[in-house]
Amino acid sequence: MLLLLSLVILAVHFNFKQGLTAYLQKLELQKLEPFTFELGDFYHQENSWQKLQNSPQWFSFVALSSLAKNPTSQTKPINDSLWIDIERLVIVDNENRVIIGILEELQPFDFSDEFKLPIKAQNTIVGSLIIKQNPLITDLLLLNFMESQLKGYLWIMGLALALSLLLAFVMVRQILSPLKKITDGMHLLATGELKIQIPEKGHDELAMLAKDFNFLSRALAQIEQARQQWLADISHELRTPLAILRGEIEALVDGVRLPTHERMQSLEQEILSLTRLVDDLYQLSLSDLGVLDYQFNSVELVSHCKILVVAFQPRFANRAIQLTFESECENTIVNGDAMRLAQLISNLLENSYRYTDNNGICRVRLFEEKNYSVIYIEDSAPNVAKEELPLLFERFHRTDKSRQRQTGGAGLGLAICLNIVKAHNGVIFAENSALGGVRIVIELPKV
């Protein structure tokens, strides 16, 4: 900053000095105007500059002219400054060729009309008078003026530097203060303090950074809450069958109950329920980690779905639930894993079987829409509240109707379905069905 200001001051001072020198040159030209009349008269009489091209003759002419009575030097008398003035005087012809005077030290701008006076003989321009710029300013008043200007520049530079430093200090504080809050918040976040929030002031980039930090903090808090809820749900789901098993086995060991065939079957059912839960957890963990094995090939959905529906129809018939299948296309092909797609349809049919009232309806419908193969699996009552529909695919979520362990599972089936559909670059969602229950919609990209 200091170097930049110094360069600016030097540039301004140099420009000022150049301008002042040019101004003094113009003043001297004004004083030389009467002298050009005498030069014009001389040329009119002699019709040539030849006599003045000799240095003594040129000096004598100047000494006897009005220039000697009113010298162009700023303060010195004629006898001290005349030689210097003569050395600075140059006469050029109309093509700017030097006729009288010394060519050296002439600058290109000296030949401009601004810094030369025309010499006229009988209203005809016969040449021009030029006075070279004087690089040295000797006038005491002008020197004092230049010195005061330089001091003024230095004061301005000092004031500008002080204001710049003050402004930089304020700006740095304004920048570092929110940055420090964000840094401190990151440290707290790293230690597990997920509820930390920092103030969001303004609309600049730092405010946006603070907003993003708060969003990250809230997201991590929600993830942590979901993780804790996940662990609590797993513990609850495992505790129930384990408690039943323990109670039954202790009763058998203590002789309170006899090891009858019915009790053994009850124990087997609890073990199977526990096994299904562990298998579901394992499948869900694999799909979350992205390591669930998928073998993608061309799969024809019409025949694939029809086979699964036929396989489930006897179970549905046991509860007088009418399971039907209809397709609006003869065949539709997707790129998928046949085994995982079968698991997807089976999970959804199992879900409908568990949560559809007896004497109900379950309908599977397949059709094409734009670039997607669409599968509807919908059933009759009971229905699900509209606000609960997006929650159906969350882990361990069960509606009030299905909280009985005898009918409902652990609430992992639809979560597994969601991961399978995502792995196939598809979409799955739930909506209310015209049959009175829930419709699950699956959209898979066609080949």
DORO-26728 format. One record per residue (C-alpha): x, y, z. Coordinates in nm, 2 decimals. Last residue first. Layout:
<atom c1="X" c2="Y" c3="Z"/>
...
***
This chain:
<atom c1="-3.47" c2="-4.99" c3="-2.21"/>
<atom c1="-3.74" c2="-4.85" c3="-2.00"/>
<atom c1="-3.67" c2="-4.65" c3="-1.69"/>
<atom c1="-3.86" c2="-4.78" c3="-1.38"/>
<atom c1="-4.15" c2="-4.60" c3="-1.21"/>
<atom c1="-4.31" c2="-4.77" c3="-0.91"/>
<atom c1="-4.64" c2="-4.64" c3="-0.76"/>
<atom c1="-4.77" c2="-4.79" c3="-0.43"/>
<atom c1="-5.15" c2="-4.74" c3="-0.39"/>
<atom c1="-5.30" c2="-4.74" c3="-0.04"/>
<atom c1="-5.65" c2="-4.84" c3="0.07"/>
<atom c1="-6.00" c2="-4.74" c3="-0.03"/>
<atom c1="-6.01" c2="-4.90" c3="-0.38"/>
<atom c1="-5.96" c2="-4.55" c3="-0.52"/>
<atom c1="-5.61" c2="-4.56" c3="-0.37"/>
<atom c1="-5.43" c2="-4.30" c3="-0.16"/>
<atom c1="-5.07" c2="-4.23" c3="-0.26"/>
<atom c1="-4.73" c2="-4.39" c3="-0.20"/>
<atom c1="-4.40" c2="-4.33" c3="-0.38"/>
<atom c1="-4.13" c2="-4.51" c3="-0.58"/>
<atom c1="-3.90" c2="-4.37" c3="-0.84"/>
<atom c1="-3.64" c2="-4.54" c3="-1.05"/>
<atom c1="-3.26" c2="-4.53" c3="-1.11"/>
<atom c1="-3.25" c2="-4.91" c3="-1.06"/>
<atom c1="-3.05" c2="-4.87" c3="-0.73"/>
<atom c1="-3.31" c2="-4.62" c3="-0.63"/>
<atom c1="-3.59" c2="-4.88" c3="-0.67"/>
<atom c1="-3.39" c2="-5.13" c3="-0.46"/>
<atom c1="-3.33" c2="-4.87" c3="-0.19"/>
<atom c1="-3.70" c2="-4.78" c3="-0.17"/>
<atom c1="-3.80" c2="-5.15" c3="-0.15"/>
<atom c1="-3.57" c2="-5.20" c3="0.15"/>
<atom c1="-3.74" c2="-4.91" c3="0.33"/>
<atom c1="-4.08" c2="-5.06" c3="0.23"/>
<atom c1="-3.99" c2="-5.39" c3="0.40"/>
<atom c1="-3.83" c2="-5.24" c3="0.72"/>
<atom c1="-4.14" c2="-5.17" c3="0.93"/>
<atom c1="-4.07" c2="-5.45" c3="1.18"/>
<atom c1="-4.36" c2="-5.66" c3="1.05"/>
<atom c1="-4.73" c2="-5.61" c3="1.10"/>
<atom c1="-5.00" c2="-5.87" c3="1.15"/>
<atom c1="-4.93" c2="-6.05" c3="1.49"/>
<atom c1="-4.70" c2="-5.76" c3="1.59"/>
<atom c1="-5.01" c2="-5.54" c3="1.62"/>
<atom c1="-4.90" c2="-5.19" c3="1.53"/>
<atom c1="-5.05" c2="-5.21" c3="1.19"/>
<atom c1="-5.36" c2="-5.00" c3="1.22"/>
<atom c1="-5.16" c2="-4.72" c3="1.40"/>
<atom c1="-4.93" c2="-4.69" c3="1.10"/>
<atom c1="-4.59" c2="-4.85" c3="1.11"/>
<atom c1="-4.25" c2="-4.68" c3="1.06"/>
<atom c1="-3.96" c2="-4.90" c3="1.15"/>
<atom c1="-3.74" c2="-4.75" c3="0.87"/>
<atom c1="-3.90" c2="-4.48" c3="0.67"/>
<atom c1="-4.08" c2="-4.57" c3="0.34"/>
<atom c1="-4.43" c2="-4.52" c3="0.49"/>
<atom c1="-4.34" c2="-4.17" c3="0.60"/>
<atom c1="-4.44" c2="-4.00" c3="0.27"/>
<atom c1="-4.80" c2="-4.15" c3="0.31"/>
<atom c1="-4.84" c2="-4.04" c3="0.67"/>
<atom c1="-4.98" c2="-3.69" c3="0.59"/>
<atom c1="-5.24" c2="-3.85" c3="0.37"/>
<atom c1="-5.38" c2="-4.07" c3="0.64"/>
<atom c1="-5.35" c2="-4.44" c3="0.55"/>
<atom c1="-5.65" c2="-4.65" c3="0.44"/>
<atom c1="-5.78" c2="-4.98" c3="0.56"/>
<atom c1="-5.92" c2="-5.07" c3="0.32"/>
<atom c1="-5.86" c2="-5.18" c3="-0.04"/>
<atom c1="-5.53" c2="-5.25" c3="-0.21"/>
<atom c1="-5.30" c2="-5.10" c3="-0.47"/>
<atom c1="-4.99" c2="-5.21" c3="-0.65"/>
<atom c1="-4.93" c2="-4.99" c3="-0.95"/>
<atom c1="-4.63" c2="-5.06" c3="-1.18"/>
<atom c1="-4.51" c2="-4.80" c3="-1.43"/>
<atom c1="-4.25" c2="-4.87" c3="-1.71"/>
<atom c1="-4.09" c2="-4.54" c3="-1.79"/>
<atom c1="-3.99" c2="-4.35" c3="-2.10"/>
<atom c1="-4.33" c2="-4.20" c3="-2.18"/>
<atom c1="-4.58" c2="-4.39" c3="-1.97"/>
<atom c1="-4.60" c2="-4.77" c3="-2.00"/>
<atom c1="-4.84" c2="-4.99" c3="-1.81"/>
<atom c1="-4.86" c2="-5.25" c3="-1.53"/>
<atom c1="-5.14" c2="-5.30" c3="-1.28"/>
<atom c1="-5.14" c2="-5.51" c3="-0.97"/>
<atom c1="-5.47" c2="-5.51" c3="-0.78"/>
<atom c1="-5.54" c2="-5.62" c3="-0.42"/>
<atom c1="-5.90" c2="-5.65" c3="-0.31"/>
<atom c1="-6.06" c2="-5.71" c3="0.03"/>
<atom c1="-6.26" c2="-6.00" c3="0.18"/>
<atom c1="-6.03" c2="-5.98" c3="0.49"/>
<atom c1="-5.88" c2="-5.64" c3="0.56"/>
<atom c1="-5.56" c2="-5.54" c3="0.38"/>
<atom c1="-5.25" c2="-5.47" c3="0.59"/>
<atom c1="-5.07" c2="-5.80" c3="0.60"/>
<atom c1="-5.14" c2="-5.91" c3="0.24"/>
<atom c1="-5.07" c2="-5.56" c3="0.11"/>
<atom c1="-4.72" c2="-5.57" c3="0.27"/>
<atom c1="-4.65" c2="-5.91" c3="0.14"/>
<atom c1="-4.74" c2="-5.79" c3="-0.21"/>
<atom c1="-4.50" c2="-5.50" c3="-0.17"/>
<atom c1="-4.22" c2="-5.72" c3="-0.04"/>
<atom c1="-4.28" c2="-5.97" c3="-0.32"/>
<atom c1="-4.27" c2="-5.70" c3="-0.58"/>
<atom c1="-3.93" c2="-5.56" c3="-0.46"/>
<atom c1="-3.78" c2="-5.91" c3="-0.40"/>
<atom c1="-3.88" c2="-6.00" c3="-0.75"/>
<atom c1="-3.71" c2="-5.68" c3="-0.87"/>
<atom c1="-3.40" c2="-5.78" c3="-0.66"/>
<atom c1="-3.39" c2="-6.13" c3="-0.83"/>
<atom c1="-3.44" c2="-6.00" c3="-1.18"/>
<atom c1="-3.17" c2="-5.74" c3="-1.14"/>
<atom c1="-3.25" c2="-5.45" c3="-1.38"/>
<atom c1="-3.25" c2="-5.29" c3="-1.72"/>
<atom c1="-3.62" c2="-5.26" c3="-1.81"/>
<atom c1="-3.83" c2="-5.44" c3="-2.07"/>
<atom c1="-4.20" c2="-5.40" c3="-2.13"/>
<atom c1="-4.42" c2="-5.68" c3="-2.28"/>
<atom c1="-4.77" c2="-5.72" c3="-2.40"/>
<atom c1="-4.88" c2="-5.38" c3="-2.28"/>
<atom c1="-5.18" c2="-5.26" c3="-2.08"/>
<atom c1="-5.11" c2="-5.52" c3="-1.81"/>
<atom c1="-5.36" c2="-5.66" c3="-1.55"/>
<atom c1="-5.30" c2="-5.86" c3="-1.24"/>
<atom c1="-5.56" c2="-5.96" c3="-0.97"/>
<atom c1="-5.55" c2="-6.06" c3="-0.60"/>
<atom c1="-5.90" c2="-6.10" c3="-0.45"/>
<atom c1="-5.86" c2="-6.12" c3="-0.07"/>
<atom c1="-6.07" c2="-6.40" c3="0.08"/>
<atom c1="-5.82" c2="-6.45" c3="0.36"/>
<atom c1="-5.69" c2="-6.79" c3="0.24"/>
<atom c1="-5.73" c2="-6.65" c3="-0.12"/>
<atom c1="-5.45" c2="-6.41" c3="-0.05"/>
<atom c1="-5.22" c2="-6.69" c3="0.03"/>
<atom c1="-5.33" c2="-6.89" c3="-0.28"/>
<atom c1="-5.28" c2="-6.58" c3="-0.50"/>
<atom c1="-4.92" c2="-6.51" c3="-0.40"/>
<atom c1="-4.75" c2="-6.74" c3="-0.66"/>
<atom c1="-4.98" c2="-6.62" c3="-0.94"/>
<atom c1="-4.89" c2="-6.26" c3="-0.86"/>
<atom c1="-4.52" c2="-6.34" c3="-0.87"/>
<atom c1="-4.54" c2="-6.51" c3="-1.21"/>
<atom c1="-4.75" c2="-6.22" c3="-1.35"/>
<atom c1="-4.49" c2="-5.97" c3="-1.23"/>
<atom c1="-4.20" c2="-6.13" c3="-1.42"/>
<atom c1="-4.42" c2="-6.21" c3="-1.72"/>
<atom c1="-4.50" c2="-5.84" c3="-1.76"/>
<atom c1="-4.17" c2="-5.70" c3="-1.64"/>
<atom c1="-3.93" c2="-5.84" c3="-1.91"/>
<atom c1="-3.59" c2="-5.80" c3="-1.75"/>
<atom c1="-3.28" c2="-5.70" c3="-1.95"/>
<atom c1="-2.98" c2="-5.76" c3="-1.73"/>
<atom c1="-2.83" c2="-5.60" c3="-1.42"/>
<atom c1="-2.67" c2="-5.83" c3="-1.16"/>
<atom c1="-2.69" c2="-5.64" c3="-0.83"/>
<atom c1="-2.51" c2="-5.74" c3="-0.51"/>
<atom c1="-2.59" c2="-5.51" c3="-0.22"/>
<atom c1="-2.26" c2="-5.32" c3="-0.15"/>
<atom c1="-2.41" c2="-4.97" c3="-0.16"/>
<atom c1="-2.37" c2="-4.92" c3="0.21"/>
<atom c1="-2.74" c2="-4.85" c3="0.25"/>
<atom c1="-2.83" c2="-5.15" c3="0.04"/>
<atom c1="-2.61" c2="-5.38" c3="0.26"/>
<atom c1="-2.75" c2="-5.23" c3="0.58"/>
<atom c1="-3.11" c2="-5.29" c3="0.45"/>
<atom c1="-3.04" c2="-5.65" c3="0.37"/>
<atom c1="-2.88" c2="-5.72" c3="0.71"/>
<atom c1="-3.16" c2="-5.55" c3="0.89"/>
<atom c1="-3.42" c2="-5.75" c3="0.69"/>
<atom c1="-3.23" c2="-6.07" c3="0.77"/>
<atom c1="-3.22" c2="-5.98" c3="1.14"/>
<atom c1="-3.59" c2="-5.91" c3="1.14"/>
<atom c1="-3.67" c2="-6.23" c3="0.95"/>
<atom c1="-3.46" c2="-6.43" c3="1.20"/>
<atom c1="-3.64" c2="-6.28" c3="1.50"/>
<atom c1="-3.98" c2="-6.36" c3="1.34"/>
<atom c1="-3.85" c2="-6.72" c3="1.27"/>
<atom c1="-3.73" c2="-6.75" c3="1.63"/>
<atom c1="-4.07" c2="-6.63" c3="1.76"/>
<atom c1="-4.25" c2="-6.87" c3="1.53"/>
<atom c1="-4.03" c2="-7.16" c3="1.65"/>
<atom c1="-4.11" c2="-7.08" c3="2.01"/>
<atom c1="-4.48" c2="-7.09" c3="1.94"/>
<atom c1="-4.43" c2="-7.42" c3="1.75"/>
<atom c1="-4.25" c2="-7.56" c3="2.06"/>
<atom c1="-4.54" c2="-7.44" c3="2.28"/>
<atom c1="-4.79" c2="-7.62" c3="2.05"/>
<atom c1="-4.59" c2="-7.94" c3="2.05"/>
<atom c1="-4.59" c2="-7.95" c3="2.43"/>
<atom c1="-4.28" c2="-7.88" c3="2.64"/>
<atom c1="-4.48" c2="-7.85" c3="2.97"/>
<atom c1="-4.51" c2="-7.52" c3="3.15"/>
<atom c1="-4.41" c2="-7.42" c3="3.50"/>
<atom c1="-4.13" c2="-7.68" c3="3.49"/>
<atom c1="-3.87" c2="-7.43" c3="3.58"/>
<atom c1="-3.69" c2="-7.50" c3="3.25"/>
<atom c1="-4.01" c2="-7.47" c3="3.05"/>
<atom c1="-4.11" c2="-7.15" c3="3.21"/>
<atom c1="-3.76" c2="-7.01" c3="3.16"/>
<atom c1="-3.78" c2="-7.11" c3="2.79"/>
<atom c1="-4.11" c2="-6.93" c3="2.75"/>
<atom c1="-4.00" c2="-6.62" c3="2.93"/>
<atom c1="-3.67" c2="-6.60" c3="2.74"/>
<atom c1="-3.83" c2="-6.65" c3="2.40"/>
<atom c1="-4.09" c2="-6.39" c3="2.48"/>
<atom c1="-3.82" c2="-6.14" c3="2.59"/>
<atom c1="-3.61" c2="-6.22" c3="2.28"/>
<atom c1="-3.91" c2="-6.16" c3="2.06"/>
<atom c1="-3.98" c2="-5.82" c3="2.22"/>
<atom c1="-3.62" c2="-5.71" c3="2.28"/>
<atom c1="-3.51" c2="-5.73" c3="1.91"/>
<atom c1="-3.77" c2="-5.49" c3="1.79"/>
<atom c1="-3.71" c2="-5.25" c3="2.08"/>
<atom c1="-3.34" c2="-5.26" c3="2.04"/>
<atom c1="-3.37" c2="-5.20" c3="1.66"/>
<atom c1="-3.61" c2="-4.91" c3="1.72"/>
<atom c1="-3.38" c2="-4.76" c3="1.98"/>
<atom c1="-3.08" c2="-4.79" c3="1.75"/>
<atom c1="-3.27" c2="-4.63" c3="1.46"/>
<atom c1="-3.40" c2="-4.36" c3="1.69"/>
<atom c1="-3.04" c2="-4.28" c3="1.79"/>
<atom c1="-2.94" c2="-4.28" c3="1.42"/>
<atom c1="-3.24" c2="-4.06" c3="1.33"/>
<atom c1="-3.14" c2="-3.82" c3="1.60"/>
<atom c1="-2.78" c2="-3.82" c3="1.48"/>
<atom c1="-2.90" c2="-3.76" c3="1.12"/>
<atom c1="-3.13" c2="-3.48" c3="1.24"/>
<atom c1="-2.85" c2="-3.32" c3="1.43"/>
<atom c1="-2.62" c2="-3.35" c3="1.13"/>
<atom c1="-2.88" c2="-3.18" c3="0.91"/>
<atom c1="-2.93" c2="-2.90" c3="1.16"/>
<atom c1="-2.55" c2="-2.84" c3="1.18"/>
<atom c1="-2.52" c2="-2.85" c3="0.80"/>
<atom c1="-2.80" c2="-2.60" c3="0.76"/>
<atom c1="-2.64" c2="-2.38" c3="1.03"/>
<atom c1="-2.31" c2="-2.40" c3="0.84"/>
<atom c1="-2.49" c2="-2.32" c3="0.51"/>
<atom c1="-2.65" c2="-2.01" c3="0.67"/>
<atom c1="-2.31" c2="-1.90" c3="0.81"/>
<atom c1="-2.15" c2="-1.94" c3="0.47"/>
<atom c1="-2.44" c2="-1.74" c3="0.31"/>
<atom c1="-2.38" c2="-1.47" c3="0.57"/>
<atom c1="-2.01" c2="-1.48" c3="0.49"/>
<atom c1="-2.09" c2="-1.45" c3="0.12"/>
<atom c1="-2.30" c2="-1.14" c3="0.17"/>
<atom c1="-2.67" c2="-1.11" c3="0.26"/>
<atom c1="-2.65" c2="-0.96" c3="0.61"/>
<atom c1="-2.63" c2="-1.13" c3="0.95"/>
<atom c1="-2.68" c2="-1.50" c3="1.01"/>
<atom c1="-2.59" c2="-1.56" c3="1.37"/>
<atom c1="-2.43" c2="-1.91" c3="1.46"/>
<atom c1="-2.61" c2="-2.23" c3="1.55"/>
<atom c1="-2.47" c2="-2.52" c3="1.76"/>
<atom c1="-2.71" c2="-2.81" c3="1.80"/>
<atom c1="-2.46" c2="-3.07" c3="1.68"/>
<atom c1="-2.21" c2="-3.04" c3="1.97"/>
<atom c1="-2.03" c2="-3.36" c3="1.88"/>
<atom c1="-1.67" c2="-3.24" c3="1.92"/>
<atom c1="-1.64" c2="-3.17" c3="1.55"/>
<atom c1="-1.94" c2="-2.94" c3="1.56"/>
<atom c1="-1.78" c2="-2.75" c3="1.85"/>
<atom c1="-1.47" c2="-2.70" c3="1.64"/>
<atom c1="-1.68" c2="-2.60" c3="1.34"/>
<atom c1="-1.87" c2="-2.35" c3="1.55"/>
<atom c1="-1.55" c2="-2.20" c3="1.66"/>
<atom c1="-1.44" c2="-2.16" c3="1.30"/>
<atom c1="-1.78" c2="-2.01" c3="1.21"/>
<atom c1="-1.76" c2="-1.77" c3="1.49"/>
<atom c1="-1.41" c2="-1.68" c3="1.40"/>
<atom c1="-1.52" c2="-1.62" c3="1.04"/>
<atom c1="-1.80" c2="-1.40" c3="1.16"/>
<atom c1="-1.54" c2="-1.18" c3="1.34"/>
<atom c1="-1.27" c2="-1.21" c3="1.08"/>
<atom c1="-1.46" c2="-1.03" c3="0.81"/>
<atom c1="-1.59" c2="-0.74" c3="1.01"/>
<atom c1="-1.26" c2="-0.71" c3="1.19"/>
<atom c1="-1.07" c2="-0.72" c3="0.86"/>
<atom c1="-1.30" c2="-0.45" c3="0.73"/>
<atom c1="-1.24" c2="-0.22" c3="1.03"/>
<atom c1="-0.87" c2="-0.27" c3="1.02"/>
<atom c1="-0.86" c2="-0.21" c3="0.64"/>
<atom c1="-1.06" c2="0.11" c3="0.69"/>
<atom c1="-0.82" c2="0.23" c3="0.95"/>
<atom c1="-0.52" c2="0.13" c3="0.74"/>
<atom c1="-0.67" c2="0.30" c3="0.44"/>
<atom c1="-0.75" c2="0.62" c3="0.64"/>
<atom c1="-0.39" c2="0.63" c3="0.77"/>
<atom c1="-0.25" c2="0.57" c3="0.42"/>
<atom c1="-0.47" c2="0.84" c3="0.27"/>
<atom c1="-0.37" c2="1.08" c3="0.54"/>
<atom c1="0.00" c2="1.01" c3="0.49"/>
<atom c1="-0.04" c2="1.04" c3="0.11"/>
<atom c1="-0.23" c2="1.36" c3="0.14"/>
<atom c1="0.04" c2="1.50" c3="0.37"/>
<atom c1="0.31" c2="1.39" c3="0.12"/>
<atom c1="0.12" c2="1.55" c3="-0.17"/>
<atom c1="0.09" c2="1.87" c3="0.03"/>
<atom c1="0.46" c2="1.86" c3="0.10"/>
<atom c1="0.52" c2="1.82" c3="-0.27"/>
<atom c1="0.29" c2="2.11" c3="-0.35"/>
<atom c1="0.47" c2="2.33" c3="-0.09"/>
<atom c1="0.80" c2="2.24" c3="-0.26"/>
<atom c1="0.67" c2="2.32" c3="-0.60"/>
<atom c1="0.55" c2="2.66" c3="-0.47"/>
<atom c1="0.88" c2="2.73" c3="-0.31"/>
<atom c1="1.06" c2="2.65" c3="-0.63"/>
<atom c1="0.81" c2="2.87" c3="-0.82"/>
<atom c1="0.88" c2="3.16" c3="-0.59"/>
<atom c1="1.26" c2="3.11" c3="-0.61"/>
<atom c1="1.26" c2="3.11" c3="-0.99"/>
<atom c1="1.53" c2="2.86" c3="-1.10"/>
<atom c1="1.33" c2="2.60" c3="-1.28"/>
<atom c1="1.56" c2="2.37" c3="-1.46"/>
<atom c1="1.45" c2="2.16" c3="-1.76"/>
<atom c1="1.40" c2="2.48" c3="-1.97"/>
<atom c1="1.18" c2="2.38" c3="-2.26"/>
<atom c1="1.32" c2="2.49" c3="-2.59"/>
<atom c1="1.21" c2="2.81" c3="-2.75"/>
<atom c1="1.08" c2="2.78" c3="-3.10"/>
<atom c1="1.04" c2="3.06" c3="-3.36"/>
<atom c1="0.87" c2="2.96" c3="-3.68"/>
<atom c1="0.94" c2="3.02" c3="-4.05"/>
<atom c1="0.85" c2="3.23" c3="-4.36"/>
<atom c1="0.48" c2="3.27" c3="-4.29"/>
<atom c1="0.35" c2="3.52" c3="-4.53"/>
<atom c1="0.16" c2="3.83" c3="-4.40"/>
<atom c1="0.43" c2="4.06" c3="-4.54"/>
<atom c1="0.70" c2="3.86" c3="-4.37"/>
<atom c1="0.55" c2="3.64" c3="-4.09"/>
<atom c1="0.73" c2="3.44" c3="-3.83"/>
<atom c1="0.50" c2="3.18" c3="-3.66"/>
<atom c1="0.54" c2="3.12" c3="-3.29"/>
<atom c1="0.61" c2="2.76" c3="-3.16"/>
<atom c1="0.50" c2="2.57" c3="-2.85"/>
<atom c1="0.13" c2="2.50" c3="-2.93"/>
<atom c1="0.19" c2="2.46" c3="-3.30"/>
<atom c1="0.38" c2="2.14" c3="-3.22"/>
<atom c1="0.75" c2="2.13" c3="-3.29"/>
<atom c1="0.85" c2="2.15" c3="-2.92"/>
<atom c1="0.63" c2="1.83" c3="-2.87"/>
<atom c1="0.90" c2="1.63" c3="-3.05"/>
<atom c1="1.16" c2="1.75" c3="-2.80"/>
<atom c1="1.46" c2="1.96" c3="-2.89"/>
<atom c1="1.76" c2="1.89" c3="-2.67"/>
<atom c1="2.00" c2="1.91" c3="-2.97"/>
<atom c1="1.90" c2="2.09" c3="-3.28"/>
<atom c1="2.10" c2="2.41" c3="-3.20"/>
<atom c1="1.99" c2="2.74" c3="-3.34"/>
<atom c1="1.91" c2="2.89" c3="-3.68"/>
<atom c1="1.77" c2="2.71" c3="-3.98"/>
<atom c1="1.63" c2="2.39" c3="-3.82"/>
<atom c1="1.40" c2="2.20" c3="-4.06"/>
<atom c1="1.04" c2="2.21" c3="-3.93"/>
<atom c1="0.89" c2="2.20" c3="-4.29"/>
<atom c1="0.78" c2="2.57" c3="-4.27"/>
<atom c1="1.13" c2="2.67" c3="-4.17"/>
<atom c1="1.27" c2="2.64" c3="-3.82"/>
<atom c1="1.42" c2="2.91" c3="-3.59"/>
<atom c1="1.56" c2="2.79" c3="-3.26"/>
<atom c1="1.60" c2="2.99" c3="-2.93"/>
<atom c1="1.72" c2="2.79" c3="-2.63"/>
<atom c1="2.09" c2="2.87" c3="-2.68"/>
<atom c1="1.99" c2="3.23" c3="-2.71"/>
<atom c1="1.81" c2="3.22" c3="-2.38"/>
<atom c1="2.11" c2="3.07" c3="-2.21"/>
<atom c1="2.34" c2="3.33" c3="-2.36"/>
<atom c1="2.10" c2="3.60" c3="-2.25"/>
<atom c1="2.08" c2="3.49" c3="-1.89"/>
<atom c1="2.34" c2="3.68" c3="-1.69"/>
<atom c1="2.38" c2="3.99" c3="-1.91"/>
<atom c1="2.01" c2="4.01" c3="-1.97"/>
<atom c1="1.91" c2="4.03" c3="-1.60"/>
<atom c1="1.81" c2="3.73" c3="-1.40"/>
<atom c1="1.46" c2="3.66" c3="-1.27"/>
<atom c1="1.25" c2="3.45" c3="-1.51"/>
<atom c1="1.47" c2="3.46" c3="-1.82"/>
<atom c1="1.26" c2="3.58" c3="-2.12"/>
<atom c1="1.45" c2="3.90" c3="-2.15"/>
<atom c1="1.26" c2="4.23" c3="-2.19"/>
<atom c1="1.52" c2="4.49" c3="-2.31"/>
<atom c1="1.74" c2="4.22" c3="-2.47"/>
<atom c1="1.43" c2="4.07" c3="-2.64"/>
<atom c1="1.34" c2="4.40" c3="-2.79"/>
<atom c1="1.63" c2="4.35" c3="-3.03"/>
<atom c1="1.99" c2="4.48" c3="-3.03"/>
<atom c1="2.13" c2="4.18" c3="-2.83"/>
<atom c1="1.93" c2="3.94" c3="-3.04"/>
<atom c1="2.07" c2="4.07" c3="-3.37"/>
<atom c1="2.42" c2="4.07" c3="-3.22"/>
<atom c1="2.39" c2="3.71" c3="-3.11"/>
<atom c1="2.27" c2="3.60" c3="-3.45"/>
<atom c1="2.55" c2="3.79" c3="-3.62"/>
<atom c1="2.80" c2="3.63" c3="-3.39"/>
<atom c1="2.65" c2="3.28" c3="-3.45"/>
<atom c1="2.64" c2="3.30" c3="-3.83"/>
<atom c1="2.31" c2="3.17" c3="-3.95"/>
<atom c1="2.17" c2="3.52" c3="-3.90"/>
<atom c1="2.31" c2="3.65" c3="-4.24"/>
<atom c1="2.17" c2="3.35" c3="-4.43"/>
<atom c1="1.81" c2="3.39" c3="-4.31"/>
<atom c1="1.69" c2="3.51" c3="-4.65"/>
<atom c1="1.48" c2="3.77" c3="-4.82"/>
<atom c1="1.71" c2="4.03" c3="-4.66"/>
<atom c1="1.46" c2="4.31" c3="-4.60"/>
<atom c1="1.15" c2="4.09" c3="-4.56"/>
<atom c1="1.35" c2="3.84" c3="-4.35"/>
<atom c1="1.46" c2="4.11" c3="-4.11"/>
<atom c1="1.11" c2="4.25" c3="-4.09"/>
<atom c1="0.98" c2="3.90" c3="-4.00"/>
<atom c1="1.25" c2="3.86" c3="-3.74"/>
<atom c1="1.15" c2="4.19" c3="-3.59"/>
<atom c1="0.79" c2="4.08" c3="-3.57"/>
<atom c1="0.90" c2="3.75" c3="-3.42"/>
<atom c1="1.07" c2="3.95" c3="-3.14"/>
<atom c1="0.73" c2="4.11" c3="-3.05"/>
<atom c1="0.59" c2="3.75" c3="-2.99"/>
<atom c1="0.88" c2="3.64" c3="-2.77"/>
<atom c1="0.72" c2="3.75" c3="-2.44"/>
<atom c1="0.42" c2="3.53" c3="-2.53"/>
<atom c1="0.65" c2="3.24" c3="-2.60"/>
<atom c1="0.81" c2="3.28" c3="-2.26"/>
<atom c1="0.47" c2="3.24" c3="-2.10"/>
<atom c1="0.41" c2="2.93" c3="-2.31"/>
<atom c1="0.74" c2="2.78" c3="-2.19"/>
<atom c1="0.64" c2="2.86" c3="-1.83"/>
<atom c1="0.32" c2="2.66" c3="-1.88"/>
<atom c1="0.51" c2="2.37" c3="-2.03"/>
<atom c1="0.74" c2="2.36" c3="-1.73"/>
<atom c1="0.45" c2="2.37" c3="-1.50"/>
<atom c1="0.28" c2="2.08" c3="-1.68"/>
<atom c1="0.60" c2="1.88" c3="-1.66"/>
<atom c1="0.64" c2="1.96" c3="-1.29"/>
<atom c1="0.28" c2="1.86" c3="-1.22"/>
<atom c1="0.31" c2="1.53" c3="-1.41"/>
<atom c1="0.63" c2="1.45" c3="-1.22"/>
<atom c1="0.46" c2="1.53" c3="-0.89"/>
<atom c1="0.15" c2="1.32" c3="-0.98"/>
<atom c1="0.37" c2="1.03" c3="-1.08"/>
<atom c1="0.58" c2="1.05" c3="-0.77"/>
<atom c1="0.27" c2="1.07" c3="-0.55"/>
<atom c1="0.12" c2="0.77" c3="-0.73"/>
<atom c1="0.44" c2="0.57" c3="-0.69"/>
<atom c1="0.45" c2="0.66" c3="-0.32"/>
<atom c1="0.09" c2="0.55" c3="-0.27"/>
<atom c1="0.16" c2="0.22" c3="-0.43"/>
<atom c1="0.47" c2="0.16" c3="-0.22"/>
<atom c1="0.28" c2="0.24" c3="0.10"/>
<atom c1="0.00" c2="0.00" c3="0.00"/>
***
